[in-house]
Amino acid sequence: MKIGIDIDGVILDYERVLKTYGELYDYIELNKKGLVNKHEQYLRDRYNWTNEERMNFINKYFVKLSKKAELIPGAKDVIEMLQKEGNQFIIISARGYTLEEMQEDAQKKLDEEGLKFDKYYWKQEDKVEIAKKENIDVMIDDTYQVCKKLAENKVKTIYFRDKNMKILEENEYLKEVSNWGEIYRYIMEENK
């Protein structure tokens, strides 16, 4: 099976780290209560920050937090088990789109952990195009907008949903999971 996989929020726990420091930045540094929608993943949609406040956060924290992000529990073990079963993994990530150094940080972390993938697509805004080009059997992502678009375009998608993220209705193209054990079970069942 060809598996497309996002990095942030799927392999690296960057999204949770980003949300933590977003809260601290909003409450301590900006001294305000700018949270407008905790169900939004992107900072621009979560807070009522000005463009200047958002850019200050990006410049001050994105790279720093990128270096802090650890692997999501179970990610390495399950990826390696699935690779031994003959599955291919293709990274399809927006990493590096905002700041080039973040792509380098992710690659360094993956190398340190001994995680190797069959192909890498960085700085990707349209994951549907790459998933179709690569004939992906299933794509794993944590962004509801991306998952919704993939499923609408008939790409089987695993939505790795954090507890506060929006719920998407499951269908033949969309499966929601919350941990790597569920991903393993789903892929093994699809391989039968």
Salt bridges, closest charged atoms under 4 A:
ASP6 OD1 - LYS127 NZ 3.08
ASP8 OD1 - ARG95 NH2 2.81
ASP13 OD1 - ARG16 NE 3.36
GLU23 OE2 - ARG46 NH2 3.89
GLU29 OE1 - LYS60 NZ 2.98
GLU40 OE2 - LYS166 NZ 3.07
GLU53 OE1 - LYS32 NZ 3.08
GLU70 OE1 - LYS109 NZ 3.09
GLU100 OE1 - LYS123 NZ 2.71
GLU101 OE2 - LYS67 NZ 3.02
ASP105 OD1 - LYS67 NZ 2.89
ASP111 OD1 - LYS116 NZ 3.22
GLU113 OE2 - LYS109 NZ 3.84
ASP126 OD1 - LYS149 NZ 3.60
GLU134 OE1 - LYS2 NZ 3.35
GLU134 OE2 - LYS119 NZ 2.85
ASP141 OD2 - LYS127 NZ 2.67
GLU152 OE2 - LYS148 NZ 3.90
ASP162 OD2 - LYS19 NZ 3.08
GLU170 OE1 - LYS175 NZ 3.98
GLU176 OE2 - ARG161 NE 3.07
GLU189 OE2 - LYS192 NZ 3.35
GLU190 OE1 - LYS156 NZ 2.90
